[in-house]
């Protein structure tokens, strides 16, 4: 797919590349090319978030999780060659697949943040899952489209986290200078 | 994976001003708008792919030759005209509602709910999203979404500028645009962006607490009294901005 893109890659190409027979590919992916392509997108997606998870795993505070996660995810996204190629050449094939995945991602990011939010505590009247859902969808939005923010600059990411992400979920008195 | 360095998506367009300038501001002649409206009717019934210039001519009760005269480029030009017309209407409607709001919270709540209503109730857009998602979705992610964020925040910032500094207004406007796109493309349980009370809670909980003394140096949201005069170009679209209306108790 990195070579030919998503639409032009055939089951034969994948079989040849893997040194397997066409029949073997069909045994694992009875749905053929479409199923194989969907599996690749899902797999790449999970790998991406797996690496993100490893990157932020050792963080000791919610603030650090958010900062490290945003910096790392944006860098990974820009360096992901297959994704970048498809965004340029086949957005109409890729985007519907990514949109399906993004529902799942909001759930994944949100689930990851819940323990941090529990530990930190959220303001009265706010549910932990509500705070987690807000953070997850905003994070995904910044990673995909930074808009006015430069996510390669750690200082700017720190400001973004402190101004747009944390105040609502931890209560404003909780954000102290480090 | 190939080893060649590929062009980064981010390099395409990132300057918000350039992004805004890149939005087509097509000729809004009555005939163009009439044909765009006819095209919207066709798209609502059969989507973009199946809509032909003949269908549009029939719906507009004009000849095929007329359609080609107005849109020499054919269908692509017609679809651009549809987008221009609908986007202009969308922002005009937002301007009307946001211009009438009386404080920062109201501007945000009104802007978000009105945007969500207009988008979810747009029948042609719904048809395309349900049946031809590949036409719309590429415009809602990555650098294309950056353009949408730039356009929406440039447009809505003047309304927030009655209560916030310029930079803050831009930032908060972009925040609101992210909320709208995120919730409409991936709805959360129990969050209906057309519900005033629900959106008010969202704005109050997550947006307004940015006013923290501890983040002062990093640019919190500080509400201030509305300014009494403003000459922003976009804001003139709102027929009765609150600052020029009679205050309560000053009835003539």
Contacts between the chains, C-beta under 8 A, distances in Angstrom:
chain1	res1	chain2	res2	distance
A	2	B	1	4.6
A	2	B	2	4.4
A	3	B	2	6.0
A	78	B	8	5.1
A	78	B	9	7.2
A	78	B	10	6.3
A	81	B	1	5.4
A	81	B	2	6.1
A	81	B	4	7.8
A	81	B	6	5.4
A	82	B	1	6.2
A	84	B	6	4.8
A	84	B	7	7.3
A	84	B	8	6.7
A	84	B	9	5.9
A	85	B	6	5.6
A	87	B	9	5.3
A	87	B	141	7.9
A	87	B	142	5.5
A	88	B	6	7.5
A	88	B	7	6.9
A	88	B	9	7.1
A	91	B	137	7.9
A	91	B	138	3.4
A	91	B	141	7.9
A	91	B	144	8.0
A	92	B	134	4.0
A	92	B	135	7.2
A	92	B	137	7.9
A	92	B	138	5.8
A	93	B	134	7.1
A	94	B	138	7.8
A	95	B	133	7.8
A	95	B	134	6.9
A	95	B	137	3.8
A	95	B	138	4.6
A	95	B	140	7.5
A	95	B	141	5.8
A	96	B	133	4.8
A	96	B	134	5.4
A	96	B	137	5.5
A	98	B	137	8.0
A	98	B	141	6.7
A	99	B	133	7.2
A	99	B	137	5.4
A	99	B	140	7.9
A	99	B	141	7.9
A	99	B	185	6.4
A	99	B	186	7.8
A	102	B	185	7.3
A	102	B	186	5.5
A	103	B	186	5.0
A	106	B	186	5.7
A	106	B	188	7.7
A	126	B	205	6.0
A	130	B	205	7.8
A	133	B	188	5.2
A	133	B	191	8.0
A	134	B	202	7.7
A	134	B	205	7.8
A	134	B	206	5.3
A	137	B	182	4.3
A	137	B	183	7.4
A	137	B	186	6.7
A	137	B	188	7.2
A	138	B	178	6.4
A	138	B	182	7.3
A	140	B	182	7.3
A	141	B	145	8.0
A	141	B	178	4.4
A	141	B	181	7.2
A	141	B	182	5.4
A	142	B	178	7.8
A	144	B	141	5.4
A	144	B	142	5.7
A	144	B	145	6.5
A	145	B	141	6.8
A	145	B	142	6.0
A	145	B	143	7.2
A	145	B	145	3.8
A	145	B	146	4.7
A	145	B	149	6.2
A	146	B	10	7.8
A	146	B	146	7.0
A	147	B	146	5.7
A	147	B	149	4.1
A	147	B	150	7.0
A	147	B	153	7.5
A	147	B	174	5.1
A	147	B	178	7.5
A	148	B	16	6.8
A	148	B	149	7.7
A	148	B	150	7.9
A	148	B	153	7.5
A	148	B	170	6.7
A	148	B	171	6.7
A	148	B	174	5.8
A	159	B	218	4.7
A	159	B	219	7.2
A	162	B	215	5.2
A	162	B	218	5.6
A	163	B	171	7.7
A	163	B	210	5.7
A	163	B	215	5.7
A	163	B	218	5.4
A	163	B	219	5.9
A	163	B	220	6.7
A	164	B	171	7.7
A	164	B	175	6.1
A	164	B	210	7.0
A	167	B	206	7.8
A	167	B	209	4.2
A	167	B	210	4.6
A	167	B	211	7.9
A	167	B	212	5.6
A	167	B	215	7.0
A	167	B	220	7.9
A	168	B	205	5.1
A	168	B	206	3.4
A	168	B	207	6.9
A	168	B	209	5.0
A	168	B	210	7.7
A	169	B	206	7.3
A	171	B	209	7.3
A	172	B	209	5.0
A	172	B	210	7.8
A	172	B	211	7.2
A	172	B	212	3.5
A	172	B	213	7.8
A	172	B	214	6.9
A	172	B	215	7.7
A	173	B	212	7.6
A	173	B	214	7.4
A	175	B	212	6.0
A	175	B	214	4.9
A	175	B	215	5.8
A	176	B	214	5.9
A	177	B	214	6.9
